[in-house]
């Protein structure tokens, strides 16, 4: 199939088929990644998602994952003595 034919065929997909297409694409991308690339992708995704939040929202999310001691360690790691 030509690129143009593929665009036409893609445009005929319904929403369930588009979701299946996206799922298959994501699985293929992940399967083709080595561990180092996968870790970098996860890191980039986490940091990008956090950096678009307000500072208070970032802290609230961190508290949802970690206890006060860990949050304190993270804050201390970035503040001067």
mmJSON file of the N, C-alpha and C atoms, coordinates in Angstrom:
{"data_MODEL":{"atom_site":{
"group_PDB":["ATOM","ATOM","ATOM","ATOM","ATOM","ATOM","ATOM","ATOM","ATOM","ATOM","ATOM","ATOM","ATOM","ATOM","ATOM","ATOM","ATOM","ATOM","ATOM","ATOM","ATOM","ATOM","ATOM","ATOM","ATOM","ATOM","ATOM","ATOM","ATOM","ATOM","ATOM","ATOM","ATOM","ATOM","ATOM","ATOM","ATOM","ATOM","ATOM","ATOM","ATOM","ATOM","ATOM","ATOM","ATOM","ATOM","ATOM","ATOM","ATOM","ATOM","ATOM","ATOM","ATOM","ATOM","ATOM","ATOM","ATOM","ATOM","ATOM","ATOM","ATOM","ATOM","ATOM","ATOM","ATOM","ATOM","ATOM","ATOM","ATOM","ATOM","ATOM","ATOM","ATOM","ATOM","ATOM","ATOM","ATOM","ATOM","ATOM","ATOM","ATOM","ATOM","ATOM","ATOM","ATOM","ATOM","ATOM","ATOM","ATOM","ATOM","ATOM","ATOM","ATOM","ATOM","ATOM","ATOM","ATOM","ATOM","ATOM","ATOM","ATOM","ATOM","ATOM","ATOM","ATOM","ATOM","ATOM","ATOM","ATOM","ATOM","ATOM","ATOM","ATOM","ATOM","ATOM","ATOM","ATOM","ATOM","ATOM","ATOM","ATOM","ATOM","ATOM","ATOM","ATOM","ATOM","ATOM","ATOM","ATOM","ATOM","ATOM","ATOM","ATOM","ATOM","ATOM","ATOM","ATOM","ATOM","ATOM","ATOM","ATOM","ATOM","ATOM","ATOM","ATOM","ATOM","ATOM","ATOM","ATOM","ATOM","ATOM","ATOM","ATOM","ATOM","ATOM","ATOM","ATOM","ATOM","ATOM","ATOM","ATOM","ATOM","ATOM","ATOM","ATOM","ATOM","ATOM","ATOM","ATOM","ATOM","ATOM","ATOM","ATOM","ATOM","ATOM","ATOM","ATOM","ATOM","ATOM","ATOM","ATOM","ATOM","ATOM","ATOM","ATOM","ATOM","ATOM","ATOM","ATOM","ATOM","ATOM","ATOM","ATOM","ATOM","ATOM","ATOM","ATOM","ATOM","ATOM","ATOM","ATOM","ATOM","ATOM","ATOM","ATOM","ATOM","ATOM","ATOM","ATOM","ATOM","ATOM","ATOM","ATOM","ATOM","ATOM","ATOM","ATOM","ATOM","ATOM","ATOM","ATOM","ATOM","ATOM","ATOM","ATOM","ATOM","ATOM","ATOM","ATOM","ATOM","ATOM","ATOM","ATOM","ATOM","ATOM","ATOM","ATOM","ATOM","ATOM","ATOM","ATOM","ATOM","ATOM"],
"id":[1,2,3,4,5,6,7,8,9,10,11,12,13,14,15,16,17,18,19,20,21,22,23,24,25,26,27,28,29,30,31,32,33,34,35,36,37,38,39,40,41,42,43,44,45,46,47,48,49,50,51,52,53,54,55,56,57,58,59,60,61,62,63,64,65,66,67,68,69,70,71,72,73,74,75,76,77,78,79,80,81,82,83,84,85,86,87,88,89,90,91,92,93,94,95,96,97,98,99,100,101,102,103,104,105,106,107,108,109,110,111,112,113,114,115,116,117,118,119,120,121,122,123,124,125,126,127,128,129,130,131,132,133,134,135,136,137,138,139,140,141,142,143,144,145,146,147,148,149,150,151,152,153,154,155,156,157,158,159,160,161,162,163,164,165,166,167,168,169,170,171,172,173,174,175,176,177,178,179,180,181,182,183,184,185,186,187,188,189,190,191,192,193,194,195,196,197,198,199,200,201,202,203,204,205,206,207,208,209,210,211,212,213,214,215,216,217,218,219,220,221,222,223,224,225,226,227,228,229,230,231,232,233,234,235,236,237,238,239,240,241,242,243],
"type_symbol":["N","C","C","N","C","C","N","C","C","N","C","C","N","C","C","N","C","C","N","C","C","N","C","C","N","C","C","N","C","C","N","C","C","N","C","C","N","C","C","N","C","C","N","C","C","N","C","C","N","C","C","N","C","C","N","C","C","N","C","C","N","C","C","N","C","C","N","C","C","N","C","C","N","C","C","N","C","C","N","C","C","N","C","C","N","C","C","N","C","C","N","C","C","N","C","C","N","C","C","N","C","C","N","C","C","N","C","C","N","C","C","N","C","C","N","C","C","N","C","C","N","C","C","N","C","C","N","C","C","N","C","C","N","C","C","N","C","C","N","C","C","N","C","C","N","C","C","N","C","C","N","C","C","N","C","C","N","C","C","N","C","C","N","C","C","N","C","C","N","C","C","N","C","C","N","C","C","N","C","C","N","C","C","N","C","C","N","C","C","N","C","C","N","C","C","N","C","C","N","C","C","N","C","C","N","C","C","N","C","C","N","C","C","N","C","C","N","C","C","N","C","C","N","C","C","N","C","C","N","C","C","N","C","C","N","C","C","N","C","C","N","C","C"],
"label_atom_id":["N","CA","C","N","CA","C","N","CA","C","N","CA","C","N","CA","C","N","CA","C","N","CA","C","N","CA","C","N","CA","C","N","CA","C","N","CA","C","N","CA","C","N","CA","C","N","CA","C","N","CA","C","N","CA","C","N","CA","C","N","CA","C","N","CA","C","N","CA","C","N","CA","C","N","CA","C","N","CA","C","N","CA","C","N","CA","C","N","CA","C","N","CA","C","N","CA","C","N","CA","C","N","CA","C","N","CA","C","N","CA","C","N","CA","C","N","CA","C","N","CA","C","N","CA","C","N","CA","C","N","CA","C","N","CA","C","N","CA","C","N","CA","C","N","CA","C","N","CA","C","N","CA","C","N","CA","C","N","CA","C","N","CA","C","N","CA","C","N","CA","C","N","CA","C","N","CA","C","N","CA","C","N","CA","C","N","CA","C","N","CA","C","N","CA","C","N","CA","C","N","CA","C","N","CA","C","N","CA","C","N","CA","C","N","CA","C","N","CA","C","N","CA","C","N","CA","C","N","CA","C","N","CA","C","N","CA","C","N","CA","C","N","CA","C","N","CA","C","N","CA","C","N","CA","C","N","CA","C","N","CA","C","N","CA","C","N","CA","C","N","CA","C","N","CA","C","N","CA","C","N","CA","C"],
"label_alt_id":[null,null,null,null,null,null,null,null,null,null,null,null,null,null,null,null,null,null,null,null,null,null,null,null,null,null,null,null,null,null,null,null,null,null,null,null,null,null,null,null,null,null,null,null,null,null,null,null,null,null,null,null,null,null,null,null,null,null,null,null,null,null,null,null,null,null,null,null,null,null,null,null,null,null,null,null,null,null,null,null,null,null,null,null,null,null,null,null,null,null,null,null,null,null,null,null,null,null,null,null,null,null,null,null,null,null,null,null,null,null,null,null,null,null,null,null,null,null,null,null,null,null,null,null,null,null,null,null,null,null,null,null,null,null,null,null,null,null,null,null,null,null,null,null,null,null,null,null,null,null,null,null,null,null,null,null,null,null,null,null,null,null,null,null,null,null,null,null,null,null,null,null,null,null,null,null,null,null,null,null,null,null,null,null,null,null,null,null,null,null,null,null,null,null,null,null,null,null,null,null,null,null,null,null,null,null,null,null,null,null,null,null,null,null,null,null,null,null,null,null,null,null,null,null,null,null,null,null,null,null,null,null,null,null,null,null,null,null,null,null,null,null,null],
"label_comp_id":["UNK","UNK","UNK","UNK","UNK","UNK","UNK","UNK","UNK","UNK","UNK","UNK","UNK","UNK","UNK","UNK","UNK","UNK","UNK","UNK","UNK","UNK","UNK","UNK","UNK","UNK","UNK","UNK","UNK","UNK","UNK","UNK","UNK","UNK","UNK","UNK","UNK","UNK","UNK","UNK","UNK","UNK","UNK","UNK","UNK","UNK","UNK","UNK","UNK","UNK","UNK","UNK","UNK","UNK","UNK","UNK","UNK","UNK","UNK","UNK","UNK","UNK","UNK","UNK","UNK","UNK","UNK","UNK","UNK","UNK","UNK","UNK","UNK","UNK","UNK","UNK","UNK","UNK","UNK","UNK","UNK","UNK","UNK","UNK","UNK","UNK","UNK","UNK","UNK","UNK","UNK","UNK","UNK","UNK","UNK","UNK","UNK","UNK","UNK","UNK","UNK","UNK","UNK","UNK","UNK","UNK","UNK","UNK","UNK","UNK","UNK","UNK","UNK","UNK","UNK","UNK","UNK","UNK","UNK","UNK","UNK","UNK","UNK","UNK","UNK","UNK","UNK","UNK","UNK","UNK","UNK","UNK","UNK","UNK","UNK","UNK","UNK","UNK","UNK","UNK","UNK","UNK","UNK","UNK","UNK","UNK","UNK","UNK","UNK","UNK","UNK","UNK","UNK","UNK","UNK","UNK","UNK","UNK","UNK","UNK","UNK","UNK","UNK","UNK","UNK","UNK","UNK","UNK","UNK","UNK","UNK","UNK","UNK","UNK","UNK","UNK","UNK","UNK","UNK","UNK","UNK","UNK","UNK","UNK","UNK","UNK","UNK","UNK","UNK","UNK","UNK","UNK","UNK","UNK","UNK","UNK","UNK","UNK","UNK","UNK","UNK","UNK","UNK","UNK","UNK","UNK","UNK","UNK","UNK","UNK","UNK","UNK","UNK","UNK","UNK","UNK","UNK","UNK","UNK","UNK","UNK","UNK","UNK","UNK","UNK","UNK","UNK","UNK","UNK","UNK","UNK","UNK","UNK","UNK","UNK","UNK","UNK","UNK","UNK","UNK","UNK","UNK","UNK"],
"label_asym_id":["A","A","A","A","A","A","A","A","A","A","A","A","A","A","A","A","A","A","A","A","A","A","A","A","A","A","A","A","A","A","A","A","A","A","A","A","A","A","A","A","A","A","A","A","A","A","A","A","A","A","A","A","A","A","A","A","A","A","A","A","A","A","A","A","A","A","A","A","A","A","A","A","A","A","A","A","A","A","A","A","A","A","A","A","A","A","A","A","A","A","A","A","A","A","A","A","A","A","A","A","A","A","A","A","A","A","A","A","A","A","A","A","A","A","A","A","A","A","A","A","A","A","A","A","A","A","A","A","A","A","A","A","A","A","A","A","A","A","A","A","A","A","A","A","A","A","A","A","A","A","A","A","A","A","A","A","A","A","A","A","A","A","A","A","A","A","A","A","A","A","A","A","A","A","A","A","A","A","A","A","A","A","A","A","A","A","A","A","A","A","A","A","A","A","A","A","A","A","A","A","A","A","A","A","A","A","A","A","A","A","A","A","A","A","A","A","A","A","A","A","A","A","A","A","A","A","A","A","A","A","A","A","A","A","A","A","A","A","A","A","A","A","A"],
"label_entity_id":["1","1","1","1","1","1","1","1","1","1","1","1","1","1","1","1","1","1","1","1","1","1","1","1","1","1","1","1","1","1","1","1","1","1","1","1","1","1","1","1","1","1","1","1","1","1","1","1","1","1","1","1","1","1","1","1","1","1","1","1","1","1","1","1","1","1","1","1","1","1","1","1","1","1","1","1","1","1","1","1","1","1","1","1","1","1","1","1","1","1","1","1","1","1","1","1","1","1","1","1","1","1","1","1","1","1","1","1","1","1","1","1","1","1","1","1","1","1","1","1","1","1","1","1","1","1","1","1","1","1","1","1","1","1","1","1","1","1","1","1","1","1","1","1","1","1","1","1","1","1","1","1","1","1","1","1","1","1","1","1","1","1","1","1","1","1","1","1","1","1","1","1","1","1","1","1","1","1","1","1","1","1","1","1","1","1","1","1","1","1","1","1","1","1","1","1","1","1","1","1","1","1","1","1","1","1","1","1","1","1","1","1","1","1","1","1","1","1","1","1","1","1","1","1","1","1","1","1","1","1","1","1","1","1","1","1","1","1","1","1","1","1","1"],
"label_seq_id":[1,1,1,2,2,2,3,3,3,4,4,4,5,5,5,6,6,6,7,7,7,8,8,8,9,9,9,10,10,10,11,11,11,12,12,12,13,13,13,14,14,14,15,15,15,16,16,16,17,17,17,18,18,18,19,19,19,20,20,20,21,21,21,22,22,22,23,23,23,24,24,24,25,25,25,26,26,26,27,27,27,28,28,28,29,29,29,30,30,30,31,31,31,32,32,32,33,33,33,34,34,34,35,35,35,36,36,36,37,37,37,38,38,38,39,39,39,40,40,40,41,41,41,42,42,42,43,43,43,44,44,44,45,45,45,46,46,46,47,47,47,48,48,48,49,49,49,50,50,50,51,51,51,52,52,52,53,53,53,54,54,54,55,55,55,56,56,56,57,57,57,58,58,58,59,59,59,60,60,60,61,61,61,62,62,62,63,63,63,64,64,64,65,65,65,66,66,66,67,67,67,68,68,68,69,69,69,70,70,70,71,71,71,72,72,72,73,73,73,74,74,74,75,75,75,76,76,76,77,77,77,78,78,78,79,79,79,80,80,80,81,81,81],
"pdbx_PDB_ins_code":[null,null,null,null,null,null,null,null,null,null,null,null,null,null,null,null,null,null,null,null,null,null,null,null,null,null,null,null,null,null,null,null,null,null,null,null,null,null,null,null,null,null,null,null,null,null,null,null,null,null,null,null,null,null,null,null,null,null,null,null,null,null,null,null,null,null,null,null,null,null,null,null,null,null,null,null,null,null,null,null,null,null,null,null,null,null,null,null,null,null,null,null,null,null,null,null,null,null,null,null,null,null,null,null,null,null,null,null,null,null,null,null,null,null,null,null,null,null,null,null,null,null,null,null,null,null,null,null,null,null,null,null,null,null,null,null,null,null,null,null,null,null,null,null,null,null,null,null,null,null,null,null,null,null,null,null,null,null,null,null,null,null,null,null,null,null,null,null,null,null,null,null,null,null,null,null,null,null,null,null,null,null,null,null,null,null,null,null,null,null,null,null,null,null,null,null,null,null,null,null,null,null,null,null,null,null,null,null,null,null,null,null,null,null,null,null,null,null,null,null,null,null,null,null,null,null,null,null,null,null,null,null,null,null,null,null,null,null,null,null,null,null,null],
"Cartn_x":[0.834,0.0,0.872,0.386,1.106,0.772,1.552,1.299,-0.093,-0.456,-1.779,-2.891,-2.733,-3.731,-3.823,-2.679,-2.673,-3.406,-3.202,-3.932,-5.436,-5.853,-7.279,-7.83,-7.095,-7.556,-7.622,-6.594,-6.571,-7.764,-8.065,-9.17,-10.525,-10.603,-11.869,-12.048,-11.021,-11.113,-12.092,-12.828,-13.706,-12.887,-13.501,-12.754,-12.17,-12.879,-12.334,-11.113,-11.165,-10.031,-8.839,-9.096,-7.998,-7.345,-8.147,-7.592,-6.728,-7.211,-6.429,-5.139,-5.209,-4.029,-3.006,-3.48,-2.598,-1.978,-2.785,-2.266,-1.19,-1.45,-0.477,0.808,0.665,1.83,2.65,1.977,2.676,3.407,2.742,3.386,4.616,4.516,5.657,6.821,6.519,7.579,8.268,7.485,8.044,8.865,8.359,9.09,10.439,10.522,11.759,12.755,12.359,13.248,14.067,15.323,16.088,15.794,16.302,15.985,16.427,17.589,18.092,17.163,16.724,15.795,14.455,13.98,12.706,12.786,13.884,14.063,14.121,14.795,14.883,13.505,12.738,11.389,10.514,10.575,9.79,10.224,11.526,12.052,11.55,11.7,11.262,9.766,8.977,7.529,7.161,7.767,7.475,7.861,9.069,9.519,8.713,8.403,7.6,6.208,5.603,4.267,4.279,5.32,5.404,5.68,6.521,6.918,5.799,4.716,3.59,2.58,2.871,1.984,2.465,1.554,1.916,2.788,3.686,4.557,3.81,2.686,1.927,1.396,0.962,0.463,1.568,2.789,3.932,4.126,4.139,4.347,3.228,1.993,0.876,1.021,1.478,1.686,2.788,3.881,4.974,4.494,3.667,3.11,2.196,1.582,0.733,1.571,2.834,3.701,4.627,5.133,6.139,5.69,6.339,6.041,6.776,6.483,7.067,8.588,9.138,10.6,11.253,10.684,11.24,11.069,9.915,9.705,10.719,10.964,11.964,13.345,13.695,14.992,15.101,14.039,14.057,14.23,13.527,13.651,15.052,15.563,16.922,17.985,17.754,18.744,18.911,17.955,18.027,18.168,18.275,18.414,19.8,20.391,21.725,21.643,22.747,22.815,22.813],
"Cartn_y":[-1.19,0.0,1.244,2.259,3.531,4.287,5.302,6.134,6.749,7.219,7.827,6.818,5.594,4.546,4.226,4.242,3.978,5.084,6.339,7.44,7.274,6.902,6.708,5.58,4.478,3.35,3.732,4.442,4.87,5.76,6.684,7.609,6.91,5.675,4.933,4.135,4.134,3.391,4.062,3.25,3.815,4.011,4.579,4.921,3.694,2.557,1.329,0.846,0.932,0.503,1.434,2.728,3.671,3.359,3.047,2.679,1.427,0.43,-0.797,-0.497,0.405,0.825,1.469,2.392,3.078,2.073,1.137,0.113,-0.73,-1.153,-1.975,-1.196,0.089,0.946,1.093,1.365,1.525,0.237,-0.893,-2.174,-2.404,-2.053,-2.236,-1.341,-0.09,0.834,0.276,-0.171,-0.703,-1.964,-2.857,-4.086,-3.791,-2.683,-2.34,-1.581,-1.233,-0.481,-1.431,-1.049,-1.785,-1.159,-1.751,-1.294,0.154,0.514,1.878,2.899,2.615,3.521,3.592,2.46,2.416,3.229,3.088,3.855,5.355,5.738,7.152,7.691,6.896,7.3,7.519,6.594,6.723,7.968,8.177,9.348,10.629,10.716,11.912,12.152,11.099,11.228,11.733,11.163,11.587,13.043,13.415,14.788,15.795,15.472,16.386,16.568,15.483,15.583,16.383,16.247,17.003,18.486,18.794,20.179,21.053,20.473,21.288,21.535,20.996,21.174,22.342,22.841,23.861,23.205,23.96,23.376,22.596,23.129,22.445,21.101,21.052,19.804,18.755,19.215,18.296,17.654,18.493,17.979,17.013,17.348,16.458,15.106,15.114,13.849,13.025,13.695,12.985,12.372,13.109,12.574,11.375,11.302,10.133,8.872,9.057,7.912,7.591,8.622,8.416,8.976,8.494,8.968,10.278,10.868,12.158,12.117,11.008,10.892,10.983,10.301,10.319,11.692,12.317,13.666,14.623,14.494,15.33,15.107,13.859,13.557,14.215,14.163,14.762,16.286,16.912,18.364,18.725,17.969,18.222,18.037,17.147,16.881,18.045,18.964,20.087,21.444,21.439,22.687,22.745,23.943,24.077,23.909,23.465,23.274,24.567],
"Cartn_z":[0.0,0.0,0.0,-0.649,-0.644,0.64,0.904,2.078,1.995,0.826,0.655,0.94,0.463,0.717,2.212,2.874,4.31,5.075,4.663,5.294,5.111,3.911,3.636,4.502,4.573,5.371,6.852,7.336,8.734,9.05,8.156,8.381,8.429,7.936,7.975,9.277,10.138,11.394,12.347,13.106,14.137,15.417,16.435,17.657,18.352,18.333,18.93,18.161,16.853,16.033,16.211,16.371,16.615,17.95,18.96,20.272,20.151,19.399,19.186,18.43,17.452,16.692,17.626,18.483,19.429,20.397,20.9,21.813,21.136,19.908,19.176,18.914,18.57,18.334,19.61,20.73,22.01,22.388,22.218,22.529,21.65,20.38,19.475,19.886,20.227,20.67,21.912,22.889,24.131,23.859,23.032,22.703,22.056,21.316,20.621,21.494,22.724,23.612,24.473,24.706,25.697,27.065,28.117,29.473,29.686,29.186,29.367,28.707,27.489,26.794,27.514,27.975,28.691,29.984,30.709,31.944,31.647,30.572,30.199,29.83,29.11,28.732,29.97,30.908,32.139,32.91,33.035,33.74,33.077,31.756,31.026,31.201,31.127,31.273,32.656,33.676,35.052,35.257,34.867,35.108,34.289,33.04,32.219,32.805,33.263,33.857,35.157,35.931,37.189,36.937,35.966,35.747,35.192,34.73,34.268,35.39,36.564,37.713,38.575,39.389,40.37,41.447,42.089,43.112,44.203,44.666,45.71,45.204,43.93,43.348,43.252,42.959,42.906,44.274,45.302,46.657,47.052,46.721,47.038,46.348,45.097,44.394,45.042,45.446,46.102,47.417,48.16,49.408,49.158,47.998,47.677,47.483,47.144,46.856,48.022,48.696,49.731,51.076,52.139,53.487,53.762,54.931,55.29,55.336,55.822,55.917,54.539,53.568,52.215,51.581,51.81,51.282,51.897,53.192,53.862,53.253,52.991,52.364,50.995,50.221,48.883,48.981,49.911,50.069,50.551,51.528,52.04,50.954,50.018,48.981,48.015,48.0,47.071,47.753,49.081,49.809,50.453,50.459,51.071,52.591,53.162,54.634,55.359],
"occupancy":[1.0,1.0,1.0,1.0,1.0,1.0,1.0,1.0,1.0,1.0,1.0,1.0,1.0,1.0,1.0,1.0,1.0,1.0,1.0,1.0,1.0,1.0,1.0,1.0,1.0,1.0,1.0,1.0,1.0,1.0,1.0,1.0,1.0,1.0,1.0,1.0,1.0,1.0,1.0,1.0,1.0,1.0,1.0,1.0,1.0,1.0,1.0,1.0,1.0,1.0,1.0,1.0,1.0,1.0,1.0,1.0,1.0,1.0,1.0,1.0,1.0,1.0,1.0,1.0,1.0,1.0,1.0,1.0,1.0,1.0,1.0,1.0,1.0,1.0,1.0,1.0,1.0,1.0,1.0,1.0,1.0,1.0,1.0,1.0,1.0,1.0,1.0,1.0,1.0,1.0,1.0,1.0,1.0,1.0,1.0,1.0,1.0,1.0,1.0,1.0,1.0,1.0,1.0,1.0,1.0,1.0,1.0,1.0,1.0,1.0,1.0,1.0,1.0,1.0,1.0,1.0,1.0,1.0,1.0,1.0,1.0,1.0,1.0,1.0,1.0,1.0,1.0,1.0,1.0,1.0,1.0,1.0,1.0,1.0,1.0,1.0,1.0,1.0,1.0,1.0,1.0,1.0,1.0,1.0,1.0,1.0,1.0,1.0,1.0,1.0,1.0,1.0,1.0,1.0,1.0,1.0,1.0,1.0,1.0,1.0,1.0,1.0,1.0,1.0,1.0,1.0,1.0,1.0,1.0,1.0,1.0,1.0,1.0,1.0,1.0,1.0,1.0,1.0,1.0,1.0,1.0,1.0,1.0,1.0,1.0,1.0,1.0,1.0,1.0,1.0,1.0,1.0,1.0,1.0,1.0,1.0,1.0,1.0,1.0,1.0,1.0,1.0,1.0,1.0,1.0,1.0,1.0,1.0,1.0,1.0,1.0,1.0,1.0,1.0,1.0,1.0,1.0,1.0,1.0,1.0,1.0,1.0,1.0,1.0,1.0,1.0,1.0,1.0,1.0,1.0,1.0,1.0,1.0,1.0,1.0,1.0,1.0,1.0,1.0,1.0,1.0,1.0,1.0],
"B_iso_or_equiv":[0.0,0.0,0.0,0.0,0.0,0.0,0.0,0.0,0.0,0.0,0.0,0.0,0.0,0.0,0.0,0.0,0.0,0.0,0.0,0.0,0.0,0.0,0.0,0.0,0.0,0.0,0.0,0.0,0.0,0.0,0.0,0.0,0.0,0.0,0.0,0.0,0.0,0.0,0.0,0.0,0.0,0.0,0.0,0.0,0.0,0.0,0.0,0.0,0.0,0.0,0.0,0.0,0.0,0.0,0.0,0.0,0.0,0.0,0.0,0.0,0.0,0.0,0.0,0.0,0.0,0.0,0.0,0.0,0.0,0.0,0.0,0.0,0.0,0.0,0.0,0.0,0.0,0.0,0.0,0.0,0.0,0.0,0.0,0.0,0.0,0.0,0.0,0.0,0.0,0.0,0.0,0.0,0.0,0.0,0.0,0.0,0.0,0.0,0.0,0.0,0.0,0.0,0.0,0.0,0.0,0.0,0.0,0.0,0.0,0.0,0.0,0.0,0.0,0.0,0.0,0.0,0.0,0.0,0.0,0.0,0.0,0.0,0.0,0.0,0.0,0.0,0.0,0.0,0.0,0.0,0.0,0.0,0.0,0.0,0.0,0.0,0.0,0.0,0.0,0.0,0.0,0.0,0.0,0.0,0.0,0.0,0.0,0.0,0.0,0.0,0.0,0.0,0.0,0.0,0.0,0.0,0.0,0.0,0.0,0.0,0.0,0.0,0.0,0.0,0.0,0.0,0.0,0.0,0.0,0.0,0.0,0.0,0.0,0.0,0.0,0.0,0.0,0.0,0.0,0.0,0.0,0.0,0.0,0.0,0.0,0.0,0.0,0.0,0.0,0.0,0.0,0.0,0.0,0.0,0.0,0.0,0.0,0.0,0.0,0.0,0.0,0.0,0.0,0.0,0.0,0.0,0.0,0.0,0.0,0.0,0.0,0.0,0.0,0.0,0.0,0.0,0.0,0.0,0.0,0.0,0.0,0.0,0.0,0.0,0.0,0.0,0.0,0.0,0.0,0.0,0.0,0.0,0.0,0.0,0.0,0.0,0.0,0.0,0.0,0.0,0.0,0.0,0.0],
"pdbx_formal_charge":[null,null,null,null,null,null,null,null,null,null,null,null,null,null,null,null,null,null,null,null,null,null,null,null,null,null,null,null,null,null,null,null,null,null,null,null,null,null,null,null,null,null,null,null,null,null,null,null,null,null,null,null,null,null,null,null,null,null,null,null,null,null,null,null,null,null,null,null,null,null,null,null,null,null,null,null,null,null,null,null,null,null,null,null,null,null,null,null,null,null,null,null,null,null,null,null,null,null,null,null,null,null,null,null,null,null,null,null,null,null,null,null,null,null,null,null,null,null,null,null,null,null,null,null,null,null,null,null,null,null,null,null,null,null,null,null,null,null,null,null,null,null,null,null,null,null,null,null,null,null,null,null,null,null,null,null,null,null,null,null,null,null,null,null,null,null,null,null,null,null,null,null,null,null,null,null,null,null,null,null,null,null,null,null,null,null,null,null,null,null,null,null,null,null,null,null,null,null,null,null,null,null,null,null,null,null,null,null,null,null,null,null,null,null,null,null,null,null,null,null,null,null,null,null,null,null,null,null,null,null,null,null,null,null,null,null,null,null,null,null,null,null,null],
"auth_seq_id":[1,1,1,2,2,2,3,3,3,4,4,4,5,5,5,6,6,6,7,7,7,8,8,8,9,9,9,10,10,10,11,11,11,12,12,12,13,13,13,14,14,14,15,15,15,16,16,16,17,17,17,18,18,18,19,19,19,20,20,20,21,21,21,22,22,22,23,23,23,24,24,24,25,25,25,26,26,26,27,27,27,28,28,28,29,29,29,30,30,30,31,31,31,32,32,32,33,33,33,34,34,34,35,35,35,36,36,36,37,37,37,38,38,38,39,39,39,40,40,40,41,41,41,42,42,42,43,43,43,44,44,44,45,45,45,46,46,46,47,47,47,48,48,48,49,49,49,50,50,50,51,51,51,52,52,52,53,53,53,54,54,54,55,55,55,56,56,56,57,57,57,58,58,58,59,59,59,60,60,60,61,61,61,62,62,62,63,63,63,64,64,64,65,65,65,66,66,66,67,67,67,68,68,68,69,69,69,70,70,70,71,71,71,72,72,72,73,73,73,74,74,74,75,75,75,76,76,76,77,77,77,78,78,78,79,79,79,80,80,80,81,81,81],
"auth_comp_id":["UNK","UNK","UNK","UNK","UNK","UNK","UNK","UNK","UNK","UNK","UNK","UNK","UNK","UNK","UNK","UNK","UNK","UNK","UNK","UNK","UNK","UNK","UNK","UNK","UNK","UNK","UNK","UNK","UNK","UNK","UNK","UNK","UNK","UNK","UNK","UNK","UNK","UNK","UNK","UNK","UNK","UNK","UNK","UNK","UNK","UNK","UNK","UNK","UNK","UNK","UNK","UNK","UNK","UNK","UNK","UNK","UNK","UNK","UNK","UNK","UNK","UNK","UNK","UNK","UNK","UNK","UNK","UNK","UNK","UNK","UNK","UNK","UNK","UNK","UNK","UNK","UNK","UNK","UNK","UNK","UNK","UNK","UNK","UNK","UNK","UNK","UNK","UNK","UNK","UNK","UNK","UNK","UNK","UNK","UNK","UNK","UNK","UNK","UNK","UNK","UNK","UNK","UNK","UNK","UNK","UNK","UNK","UNK","UNK","UNK","UNK","UNK","UNK","UNK","UNK","UNK","UNK","UNK","UNK","UNK","UNK","UNK","UNK","UNK","UNK","UNK","UNK","UNK","UNK","UNK","UNK","UNK","UNK","UNK","UNK","UNK","UNK","UNK","UNK","UNK","UNK","UNK","UNK","UNK","UNK","UNK","UNK","UNK","UNK","UNK","UNK","UNK","UNK","UNK","UNK","UNK","UNK","UNK","UNK","UNK","UNK","UNK","UNK","UNK","UNK","UNK","UNK","UNK","UNK","UNK","UNK","UNK","UNK","UNK","UNK","UNK","UNK","UNK","UNK","UNK","UNK","UNK","UNK","UNK","UNK","UNK","UNK","UNK","UNK","UNK","UNK","UNK","UNK","UNK","UNK","UNK","UNK","UNK","UNK","UNK","UNK","UNK","UNK","UNK","UNK","UNK","UNK","UNK","UNK","UNK","UNK","UNK","UNK","UNK","UNK","UNK","UNK","UNK","UNK","UNK","UNK","UNK","UNK","UNK","UNK","UNK","UNK","UNK","UNK","UNK","UNK","UNK","UNK","UNK","UNK","UNK","UNK","UNK","UNK","UNK","UNK","UNK","UNK"],
"auth_asym_id":["A","A","A","A","A","A","A","A","A","A","A","A","A","A","A","A","A","A","A","A","A","A","A","A","A","A","A","A","A","A","A","A","A","A","A","A","A","A","A","A","A","A","A","A","A","A","A","A","A","A","A","A","A","A","A","A","A","A","A","A","A","A","A","A","A","A","A","A","A","A","A","A","A","A","A","A","A","A","A","A","A","A","A","A","A","A","A","A","A","A","A","A","A","A","A","A","A","A","A","A","A","A","A","A","A","A","A","A","A","A","A","A","A","A","A","A","A","A","A","A","A","A","A","A","A","A","A","A","A","A","A","A","A","A","A","A","A","A","A","A","A","A","A","A","A","A","A","A","A","A","A","A","A","A","A","A","A","A","A","A","A","A","A","A","A","A","A","A","A","A","A","A","A","A","A","A","A","A","A","A","A","A","A","A","A","A","A","A","A","A","A","A","A","A","A","A","A","A","A","A","A","A","A","A","A","A","A","A","A","A","A","A","A","A","A","A","A","A","A","A","A","A","A","A","A","A","A","A","A","A","A","A","A","A","A","A","A","A","A","A","A","A","A"],
"auth_atom_id":["N","CA","C","N","CA","C","N","CA","C","N","CA","C","N","CA","C","N","CA","C","N","CA","C","N","CA","C","N","CA","C","N","CA","C","N","CA","C","N","CA","C","N","CA","C","N","CA","C","N","CA","C","N","CA","C","N","CA","C","N","CA","C","N","CA","C","N","CA","C","N","CA","C","N","CA","C","N","CA","C","N","CA","C","N","CA","C","N","CA","C","N","CA","C","N","CA","C","N","CA","C","N","CA","C","N","CA","C","N","CA","C","N","CA","C","N","CA","C","N","CA","C","N","CA","C","N","CA","C","N","CA","C","N","CA","C","N","CA","C","N","CA","C","N","CA","C","N","CA","C","N","CA","C","N","CA","C","N","CA","C","N","CA","C","N","CA","C","N","CA","C","N","CA","C","N","CA","C","N","CA","C","N","CA","C","N","CA","C","N","CA","C","N","CA","C","N","CA","C","N","CA","C","N","CA","C","N","CA","C","N","CA","C","N","CA","C","N","CA","C","N","CA","C","N","CA","C","N","CA","C","N","CA","C","N","CA","C","N","CA","C","N","CA","C","N","CA","C","N","CA","C","N","CA","C","N","CA","C","N","CA","C","N","CA","C","N","CA","C","N","CA","C","N","CA","C","N","CA","C","N","CA","C"],
"pdbx_PDB_model_num":[1,1,1,1,1,1,1,1,1,1,1,1,1,1,1,1,1,1,1,1,1,1,1,1,1,1,1,1,1,1,1,1,1,1,1,1,1,1,1,1,1,1,1,1,1,1,1,1,1,1,1,1,1,1,1,1,1,1,1,1,1,1,1,1,1,1,1,1,1,1,1,1,1,1,1,1,1,1,1,1,1,1,1,1,1,1,1,1,1,1,1,1,1,1,1,1,1,1,1,1,1,1,1,1,1,1,1,1,1,1,1,1,1,1,1,1,1,1,1,1,1,1,1,1,1,1,1,1,1,1,1,1,1,1,1,1,1,1,1,1,1,1,1,1,1,1,1,1,1,1,1,1,1,1,1,1,1,1,1,1,1,1,1,1,1,1,1,1,1,1,1,1,1,1,1,1,1,1,1,1,1,1,1,1,1,1,1,1,1,1,1,1,1,1,1,1,1,1,1,1,1,1,1,1,1,1,1,1,1,1,1,1,1,1,1,1,1,1,1,1,1,1,1,1,1,1,1,1,1,1,1,1,1,1,1,1,1,1,1,1,1,1,1]
}}}
